[in-house]
């Protein structure tokens, strides 16, 4: 997720807690490898949190970014 700020973009990565345990082992290993290269490292959050953020707060953030362009 990225947020437009006066000084530029601020980016964070989120990962739904418990998701990796739900995928096949081979896929999990590939995801864990990919995740190890992500900068900044992802924050683990409750699965419902991501859905909440992608609702109203994300919409407002997108509007702010578009207005600044």
C-alpha positions as CSV (number, residue, x, y, z in Angstrom):
1,X,0.0,0.0,0.0
2,X,1.3,3.4,-0.8
3,X,0.2,6.8,0.5
4,X,0.9,10.1,-1.1
5,X,2.6,12.5,1.2
6,X,4.0,16.0,0.7
7,X,7.5,14.6,0.8
8,X,6.6,11.7,-1.7
9,X,5.3,8.2,-1.4
10,X,5.2,6.1,1.8
11,X,4.8,2.4,1.1
12,X,4.1,-0.4,3.5
13,X,3.4,-4.1,2.8
14,X,0.7,-6.1,4.6
15,X,0.3,-9.8,4.9
16,X,-2.8,-11.5,6.3
17,X,-1.7,-13.5,9.3
18,X,-2.2,-17.3,8.9
19,X,-2.5,-17.2,5.1
20,X,0.8,-19.0,4.4
21,X,-0.4,-22.0,6.4
22,X,-3.4,-22.4,4.1
23,X,-1.4,-22.9,0.8
24,X,0.4,-26.0,-0.4
25,X,4.0,-26.4,0.9
26,X,5.6,-25.7,-2.5
27,X,3.7,-22.5,-2.9
28,X,4.4,-21.5,0.7
29,X,8.2,-21.9,0.1
30,X,8.0,-19.8,-3.0
31,X,6.0,-17.1,-1.2
32,X,8.3,-17.1,1.8
33,X,11.3,-16.6,-0.6
34,X,9.5,-13.7,-2.3
35,X,8.5,-12.2,1.0
36,X,12.1,-12.3,2.2
37,X,13.0,-9.9,-0.6
38,X,10.3,-7.3,0.0
39,X,11.5,-4.0,1.4
40,X,10.2,-2.8,3.7
41,X,9.2,-6.2,5.2
42,X,5.5,-6.8,5.4
43,X,3.5,-6.4,8.6
44,X,1.3,-9.3,9.7
45,X,-2.3,-8.2,10.2
46,X,-5.6,-9.9,10.8
47,X,-7.2,-10.9,7.5
48,X,-10.2,-8.6,8.0
49,X,-8.0,-5.6,8.5
50,X,-6.9,-5.6,4.8
51,X,-10.5,-5.6,3.7
52,X,-11.3,-2.7,6.0
53,X,-8.3,-0.6,4.7
54,X,-9.2,-1.3,1.0
55,X,-12.6,0.2,1.7
56,X,-13.1,3.8,2.8
57,X,-9.6,4.7,3.9
58,X,-8.0,3.5,0.6
59,X,-10.6,5.4,-1.4
60,X,-9.8,8.6,0.4
61,X,-6.1,8.1,0.0
62,X,-6.5,7.5,-3.7
63,X,-8.5,10.7,-4.0
64,X,-5.7,12.6,-2.3
65,X,-3.1,11.1,-4.6
66,X,-5.1,12.0,-7.7
67,X,-5.7,15.6,-6.5
68,X,-2.0,16.0,-6.0
69,X,-1.3,14.9,-9.5
